[in-house]
Amino acid sequence: MTKEDNPRDRQEEFLSLFAASQRPLHAYILAMVFDPDAAADILQETNIVLWQKFDQFEIGTSFLAWARGIARIGVLRHRQKTSTRIAAMDPMQLESLATCLADRVGEGSSQRREALDVCLKKLSPADRELVLARYAPGASVASIADRLERTANSVSQSLCRIRRALLKCAERRLQSAGYR
C-alpha cells in the first residue's frame, strides 16, 4: 500500500498543505477583491473545493499554486456578481499583484509546513486523530464531542492543548533551523 492509497496519510498530507497555504492564499484573494468579507467567503468556498478535489492534486507540485488556481475561479465568480463594485484595474496586473503579495506572505511556508509535518507525526495517535477530525470539512467540535461521547468543552480544551503543543514544537524546530 502506497502513501496515496492510505486515506489517513492522504488526510494528513492535505492538513499539512492546507495549513501552510491559508495565509498566502487569503492574501492572494484579498488582493484580488479588496474586500475582507468577500475574501473570507471566497477563501471558505475555495477550502471546500480544495478538500473535494484533493484527489486531483499531484503530490510533488505546488499546492499553493494549485489552490490559487481554484481561488481565482472563485474570485472571477465574485467579480461577475459584483462587477459594478470592482476597481478598474487590468486583470493581468491585478493577478500579478495578488501573486506577488501572496508570495511575500508565504515566504518560509515550506519550512513551516515541514516543521508542522514533523510535529504532527510526534502527536499521539489519539491527538492526531482529534486534529484531523476537527479540520475535516463540515466538522464541528459538537459533532466530534458527540461521536467521542465527550463534552464539547472537553474537546475544545483538548484541541487547544494540542494546538499549543504543535505551535511550541514547530517554533522549536524552526528556531533550531535558523528560521523565525
Kinemage of the C-alpha trace (Angstrom):
@kinemage 1
@onewidth
@group {chain A} dominant
@subgroup {mainchain}
@vectorlist {calphas} color= white
{ca met a 1} P 0.000 0.000 0.000
{ca thr a 2} L 1.489 3.358 -1.017
{ca lys a 3} L 1.051 6.572 0.894
{ca glu a 4} L -1.537 7.701 -1.669
{ca asp a 5} L -3.538 4.516 -1.005
{ca asn a 6} L -3.821 5.158 2.740
{ca pro a 7} L -6.682 7.613 3.407
{ca arg a 8} L -5.227 8.639 6.797
{ca asp a 9} L -1.870 9.573 5.224
{ca arg a 10} L -3.693 11.447 2.484
{ca gln a 11} L -5.707 13.381 5.106
{ca glu a 12} L -2.532 14.250 6.993
{ca glu a 13} L -0.902 15.401 3.764
{ca phe a 14} L -3.934 17.583 2.993
{ca leu a 15} L -3.983 19.046 6.513
{ca ser a 16} L -0.327 19.961 6.343
{ca leu a 17} L -0.529 21.530 2.876
{ca phe a 18} L -3.810 23.233 3.735
{ca ala a 19} L -2.455 24.804 6.944
{ca ala a 20} L 0.659 26.117 5.223
{ca ser a 21} L -1.337 27.672 2.382
{ca gln a 22} L -4.011 29.581 4.296
{ca arg a 23} L -2.235 32.903 4.929
{ca pro a 24} L -0.761 33.342 1.448
{ca leu a 25} L -3.989 32.123 -0.155
{ca his a 26} L -6.042 34.609 1.866
{ca ala a 27} L -3.614 37.403 0.955
{ca tyr a 28} L -3.905 36.447 -2.717
{ca ile a 29} L -7.707 36.522 -2.629
{ca leu a 30} L -7.830 39.763 -0.634
{ca ala a 31} L -5.502 41.467 -3.098
{ca met a 32} L -7.853 40.423 -5.901
{ca val a 33} L -11.172 41.521 -4.353
{ca phe a 34} L -10.217 44.371 -1.964
{ca asp a 35} L -12.969 43.350 0.452
{ca pro a 36} L -12.115 41.425 3.648
{ca asp a 37} L -15.608 39.940 3.985
{ca ala a 38} L -15.721 38.793 0.368
{ca ala a 39} L -12.166 37.432 0.658
{ca ala a 40} L -13.125 35.394 3.733
{ca asp a 41} L -16.172 33.981 1.905
{ca ile a 42} L -14.143 33.126 -1.202
{ca leu a 43} L -11.449 31.502 0.961
{ca gln a 44} L -14.078 29.320 2.650
{ca glu a 45} L -15.529 28.278 -0.703
{ca thr a 46} L -12.027 27.615 -2.020
{ca asn a 47} L -11.166 25.481 1.009
{ca ile a 48} L -14.208 23.290 0.413
{ca val a 49} L -13.232 22.786 -3.216
{ca leu a 50} L -9.620 22.057 -2.211
{ca trp a 51} L -10.809 19.233 0.014
{ca gln a 52} L -13.307 17.912 -2.535
{ca lys a 53} L -10.735 17.889 -5.341
{ca phe a 54} L -7.642 16.922 -3.333
{ca asp a 55} L -7.528 13.568 -5.106
{ca gln a 56} L -6.780 15.550 -8.297
{ca phe a 57} L -3.784 17.312 -6.726
{ca glu a 58} L -0.437 15.934 -7.899
{ca ile a 59} L 1.872 15.315 -4.947
{ca gly a 60} L 5.218 16.986 -5.547
{ca thr a 61} L 3.738 20.015 -7.290
{ca ser a 62} L 2.962 23.338 -5.635
{ca phe a 63} L -0.163 23.066 -3.510
{ca leu a 64} L -0.318 26.869 -3.211
{ca ala a 65} L -0.224 27.332 -6.989
{ca trp a 66} L -2.979 24.728 -7.363
{ca ala a 67} L -5.020 26.408 -4.610
{ca arg a 68} L -4.564 29.819 -6.250
{ca gly a 69} L -5.964 28.438 -9.481
{ca ile a 70} L -9.064 27.275 -7.659
{ca ala a 71} L -9.319 30.557 -5.738
{ca arg a 72} L -9.000 32.511 -8.985
{ca ile a 73} L -12.178 30.854 -10.250
{ca gly a 74} L -13.961 31.910 -7.043
{ca val a 75} L -12.674 35.452 -7.467
{ca leu a 76} L -13.893 35.556 -11.065
{ca arg a 77} L -17.338 34.340 -9.958
{ca his a 78} L -17.375 37.031 -7.272
{ca arg a 79} L -16.422 39.683 -9.844
{ca gln a 80} L -19.247 38.627 -12.121
{ca lys a 81} L -21.730 39.059 -9.265
{ca thr a 82} L -20.321 42.415 -8.151
{ca ser a 83} L -18.901 43.829 -11.376
{ca thr a 84} L -20.089 47.366 -10.603
{ca arg a 85} L -18.049 47.446 -7.399
{ca ile a 86} L -14.726 46.146 -8.756
{ca ala a 87} L -11.881 48.599 -9.122
{ca ala a 88} L -10.902 49.421 -12.694
{ca met a 89} L -7.579 47.623 -12.963
{ca asp a 90} L -6.268 45.405 -15.711
{ca pro a 91} L -6.997 41.777 -14.666
{ca met a 92} L -3.445 40.666 -15.551
{ca gln a 93} L -1.931 43.437 -13.403
{ca leu a 94} L -4.293 42.541 -10.580
{ca glu a 95} L -3.338 38.861 -10.829
{ca ser a 96} L 0.366 39.723 -10.818
{ca leu a 97} L -0.029 41.995 -7.792
{ca ala a 98} L -2.033 39.373 -5.905
{ca thr a 99} L 0.523 36.647 -6.635
{ca cys a 100} L 3.410 38.858 -5.547
{ca leu a 101} L 1.666 39.777 -2.299
{ca ala a 102} L 0.734 36.174 -1.549
{ca asp a 103} L 4.298 35.027 -2.246
{ca arg a 104} L 5.654 37.548 0.247
{ca val a 105} L 3.162 36.414 2.881
{ca gly a 106} L 4.043 32.799 2.140
{ca glu a 107} L 7.824 33.182 2.425
{ca gly a 108} L 9.121 30.445 4.652
{ca ser a 109} L 5.889 28.498 4.400
{ca ser a 110} L 7.670 25.377 3.180
{ca gln a 111} L 9.819 25.420 6.317
{ca arg a 112} L 6.721 25.928 8.478
{ca arg a 113} L 4.966 23.101 6.656
{ca glu a 114} L 7.909 20.789 7.150
{ca ala a 115} L 8.052 21.650 10.857
{ca leu a 116} L 4.312 21.074 11.210
{ca asp a 117} L 4.604 17.708 9.413
{ca val a 118} L 7.249 16.538 11.869
{ca cys a 119} L 5.282 17.813 14.857
{ca leu a 120} L 2.018 16.222 13.684
{ca lys a 121} L 3.805 12.885 13.474
{ca lys a 122} L 5.034 13.313 17.056
{ca leu a 123} L 1.483 13.576 18.381
{ca ser a 124} L -0.119 10.557 19.970
{ca pro a 125} L -2.467 8.713 17.608
{ca ala a 126} L -5.488 9.931 19.610
{ca asp a 127} L -4.365 13.579 19.439
{ca arg a 128} L -3.562 13.348 15.727
{ca glu a 129} L -6.971 11.759 15.114
{ca leu a 130} L -8.670 14.591 17.015
{ca val a 131} L -6.869 17.261 14.968
{ca leu a 132} L -7.683 15.518 11.690
{ca ala a 133} L -11.308 15.140 12.740
{ca arg a 134} L -11.590 18.835 13.639
{ca tyr a 135} L -10.221 20.078 10.317
{ca ala a 136} L -12.239 17.733 8.146
{ca pro a 137} L -14.744 19.678 6.026
{ca gly a 138} L -18.022 20.234 7.828
{ca ala a 139} L -16.669 19.020 11.161
{ca ser a 140} L -17.592 20.819 14.344
{ca val a 141} L -16.486 20.480 17.939
{ca ala a 142} L -20.041 19.481 18.848
{ca ser a 143} L -20.188 16.666 16.278
{ca ile a 144} L -16.783 15.357 17.385
{ca ala a 145} L -17.843 15.528 21.038
{ca asp a 146} L -20.979 13.526 20.254
{ca arg a 147} L -19.014 10.894 18.367
{ca leu a 148} L -16.421 10.600 21.172
{ca glu a 149} L -19.072 10.782 23.895
{ca arg a 150} L -17.344 13.764 25.472
{ca thr a 151} L -18.475 17.297 26.197
{ca ala a 152} L -17.812 19.991 23.617
{ca asn a 153} L -15.839 21.894 26.257
{ca ser a 154} L -13.607 18.863 26.837
{ca val a 155} L -12.930 18.505 23.108
{ca ser a 156} L -12.221 22.255 22.791
{ca gln a 157} L -9.764 22.128 25.680
{ca ser a 158} L -8.019 19.115 24.167
{ca leu a 159} L -7.745 20.858 20.794
{ca cys a 160} L -6.368 23.981 22.477
{ca arg a 161} L -3.744 21.893 24.288
{ca ile a 162} L -2.788 20.079 21.072
{ca arg a 163} L -2.526 23.332 19.094
{ca arg a 164} L -0.264 24.837 21.770
{ca ala a 165} L 1.930 21.732 21.663
{ca leu a 166} L 2.091 21.869 17.853
{ca leu a 167} L 2.948 25.569 17.930
{ca lys a 168} L 5.732 25.085 20.501
{ca cys a 169} L 7.124 22.102 18.627
{ca ala a 170} L 7.085 23.926 15.268
{ca glu a 171} L 8.639 27.069 16.771
{ca arg a 172} L 11.450 24.996 18.326
{ca arg a 173} L 12.116 23.237 15.018
{ca leu a 174} L 12.125 26.498 13.058
{ca gln a 175} L 14.338 28.223 15.588
{ca ser a 176} L 16.842 25.347 15.613
{ca ala a 177} L 16.910 25.509 11.806
{ca gly a 178} L 17.552 29.273 11.896
{ca tyr a 179} L 14.081 30.408 10.805
{ca arg a 180} L 11.823 32.723 12.755
